[in-house]
């Protein structure tokens, strides 16, 4: 409790391991929606904090670095539009998530500098897709990075181990990228399926398991990309 405002912190792992993860601040006073967003983001491997009050959010933004803000409009303390004026000079990308669905509100939010405007109720799969689009567009996701002995270039969609090119199918490459961007995080099979195949999870794990097994054998991750009982898989780096 700070200045009468509730601060809820959701952490994927210990702070030391989170330093290389994408950090997202969720500013939302409806606790059920905030928890749904947080659970969705954490399962996808993002570091997430929730703050329920506009003024407390401004204080937090002065204390810590964030790569993205998900911002409600109707907040206690200071509303989302007021807070947007504060965030804009910080050059942190913002996505509005709000029940304010009028064209005028949407136009206002976008004109104020928001990257996107999502109306409630929303689908969590669409939310994840929009988050990733904004992170990619604002260069928060690395274009080339090294992990697990691999060099992955997202612009050319190439994968190398040393000087050797590794040939992957489109789905195998998308799986590789998903795990590479979310190391040391258990990813649920349903999350993997929704992120890579883009459809609703039907409860059949064979598609995910077969593709994961083929991909990790090709890239040499047999020992580091491990199954997690009743969950899915985790890349242990």
C-alpha positions in Angstrom: 0.0 0.0 0.0 1.5 3.3 -1.1 -0.3 6.6 -0.7 -3.5 4.7 -0.4 -2.8 2.9 -3.7 -2.5 -0.8 -4.2 0.6 -2.1 -5.9 0.6 -5.7 -7.1 3.8 -7.1 -8.5 3.8 -10.3 -10.7 7.3 -11.8 -11.3 8.1 -14.6 -13.6 11.3 -15.6 -11.7 13.8 -13.9 -9.4 14.8 -10.4 -10.3 18.3 -11.4 -11.5 16.9 -13.7 -14.1 14.3 -11.1 -15.3 16.9 -8.5 -16.3 17.0 -9.8 -19.9 13.2 -10.2 -20.3 10.8 -7.8 -21.8 9.3 -5.8 -18.9 5.7 -4.8 -19.1 3.7 -2.5 -16.8 0.0 -3.1 -16.6 -1.9 -0.1 -15.3 -5.4 -1.4 -14.6 -7.8 -1.0 -11.7 -10.1 -4.0 -12.4 -8.3 -6.7 -10.5 -9.8 -9.6 -12.4 -8.8 -8.2 -15.8 -5.4 -7.2 -14.5 -4.7 -10.7 -13.2 -5.9 -12.2 -16.5 -3.5 -9.9 -18.5 -0.7 -10.7 -16.0 -1.2 -14.5 -16.2 -1.3 -14.3 -20.0 1.9 -12.3 -20.3 3.8 -14.4 -17.7 2.8 -17.6 -19.4 4.2 -16.1 -22.6 7.5 -15.4 -20.8 7.3 -11.7 -20.1 8.1 -9.9 -16.8 4.9 -8.2 -15.6 3.9 -5.7 -12.9 0.4 -4.5 -12.1 -0.5 -1.1 -10.7 -4.1 -0.2 -9.9 -3.8 3.6 -9.7 -2.7 6.3 -12.1 -0.6 8.4 -9.6 1.1 5.3 -8.3 1.9 4.3 -11.8 3.6 7.6 -12.5 5.8 7.0 -9.4 6.7 3.5 -10.5 7.7 4.7 -14.0 10.2 7.0 -12.4 11.7 4.1 -10.4 12.1 1.3 -13.0 12.6 0.7 -16.7 9.8 -0.8 -18.8 9.6 -1.8 -22.4 5.9 -1.5 -22.8 2.9 -0.1 -20.9 -0.6 -1.5 -21.1 -2.9 1.3 -20.0 -6.5 1.5 -18.9 -8.3 4.9 -19.4 -10.6 4.9 -16.4 -8.3 4.9 -13.4 -8.3 6.3 -9.8 -5.8 9.0 -9.1 -5.1 10.0 -12.7 -6.9 8.7 -15.7 -5.2 7.0 -18.6 -5.3 10.0 -20.9 -3.6 12.2 -18.2 -1.1 9.5 -17.6 -0.3 9.2 -21.3 0.9 12.9 -21.2 3.4 11.8 -18.5 4.5 8.7 -20.3 5.0 10.2 -23.8 8.3 12.0 -23.0 9.7 8.7 -21.5 9.4 7.2 -25.0 7.9 4.0 -23.7 5.4 2.4 -26.2 1.8 2.3 -24.9 -1.2 0.1 -25.7 -4.5 1.3 -24.3 -6.8 -1.5 -23.0 -10.1 0.0 -22.1 -13.9 -0.2 -22.0 -14.0 3.2 -23.6 -15.0 2.1 -27.1 -16.1 5.3 -28.9 -14.4 6.3 -32.1 -13.6 9.7 -30.4 -11.7 8.0 -27.5 -9.8 5.7 -29.9 -8.8 8.5 -32.1 -7.8 10.6 -29.0 -5.6 7.7 -27.6 -3.9 7.2 -30.9 -3.3 10.9 -31.5 -1.7 11.1 -28.1 0.9 8.7 -29.2 -0.4 5.2 -28.3 0.8 2.4 -30.5 -2.5 0.6 -30.3 -6.0 0.8 -28.7 -7.7 -2.5 -27.6 -11.3 -2.4 -26.5 -12.7 -4.6 -23.7 -13.7 -7.4 -23.8 -10.6 -8.8 -25.7 -9.2 -12.1 -26.7 -6.0 -13.0 -24.9 -4.5 -14.5 -28.0 -5.1 -11.3 -29.9 -3.6 -9.3 -27.0 -0.4 -11.3 -27.2 -0.2 -10.9 -30.9 -0.7 -7.1 -30.6 1.9 -6.9 -27.8 4.5 -8.7 -30.0 3.7 -6.5 -33.0 4.3 -3.3 -31.0 7.5 -4.7 -29.4 8.8 -5.6 -32.8 7.8 -2.3 -34.4 9.5 -0.3 -31.6 12.6 -2.4 -31.8 12.2 -3.8 -28.3 12.8 -7.3 -29.6 16.3 -7.9 -30.7 16.9 -8.4 -34.4 19.9 -10.7 -33.9 20.9 -12.5 -30.7 22.9 -15.5 -29.5 21.4 -18.1 -27.2 22.1 -21.8 -26.6 25.0 -21.8 -29.0 22.9 -20.4 -31.8 23.0 -17.1 -33.7 19.4 -16.1 -34.7 18.8 -13.3 -37.1 15.1 -12.3 -37.2 15.4 -10.1 -40.2 16.9 -12.7 -42.5 15.2 -15.6 -40.6 18.4 -17.5 -40.5 19.9 -19.7 -37.7 23.5 -20.6 -37.4 25.6 -22.8 -35.0 29.1 -21.4 -35.5 29.6 -21.2 -39.3 27.0 -23.8 -40.0 23.5 -22.8 -41.3 20.6 -24.8 -39.8 17.6 -25.4 -42.1 14.3 -25.2 -40.3 10.7 -25.3 -41.5 8.6 -22.1 -40.9 6.9 -23.7 -37.8 10.2 -25.0 -36.5 11.7 -21.5 -36.8 8.7 -19.9 -35.0 9.0 -22.5 -32.2 12.8 -21.8 -31.9 12.1 -18.0 -31.7 9.4 -18.4 -29.1 11.7 -20.4 -26.8 14.7 -18.2 -27.5 12.8 -15.1 -26.5 11.6 -16.8 -23.3 14.5 -18.6 -21.7 14.1 -20.3 -18.3 10.4 -20.0 -18.6 7.9 -22.9 -18.7 5.7 -22.4 -21.7 2.3 -24.2 -21.7 1.5 -26.3 -24.7 -1.7 -24.3 -25.3 0.4 -21.1 -25.3 2.9 -22.6 -27.7 0.1 -23.8 -30.1 -1.7 -20.5 -30.0 1.5 -18.4 -30.6 2.9 -20.6 -33.4 -0.2 -22.1 -35.1 -2.5 -19.2 -34.4 -5.6 -21.2 -33.6 -7.4 -22.3 -30.5 -5.9 -25.1 -28.4 -8.0 -28.3 -28.8 -6.1 -30.3 -26.2 -4.1 -32.5 -28.6 -0.4 -32.2 -27.7 0.9 -34.4 -30.6 1.3 -31.5 -33.0 3.3 -29.4 -30.5 5.4 -32.3 -29.2 6.3 -33.6 -32.7 7.5 -30.2 -33.9 9.4 -29.4 -30.7 11.2 -32.8 -30.9 12.2 -32.3 -34.5 13.3 -28.7 -33.9 15.4 -29.3 -30.8 17.2 -32.2 -32.6 18.1 -30.0 -35.6 19.5 -27.2 -33.5 21.2 -29.4 -30.9 18.9 -28.4 -27.9 18.1 -32.0 -26.8 19.5 -31.4 -23.4 18.5 -27.8 -22.8 14.9 -27.7 -24.2 13.3 -29.9 -21.6 9.7 -31.1 -21.1 7.8 -29.8 -18.0 5.4 -32.3 -16.6 1.7 -31.5 -17.3 2.8 -28.0 -18.6 4.9 -28.0 -21.8 8.5 -27.1 -22.3 11.3 -24.9 -20.9 14.5 -23.8 -22.5 17.1 -24.1 -19.7 19.9 -21.6 -20.4 
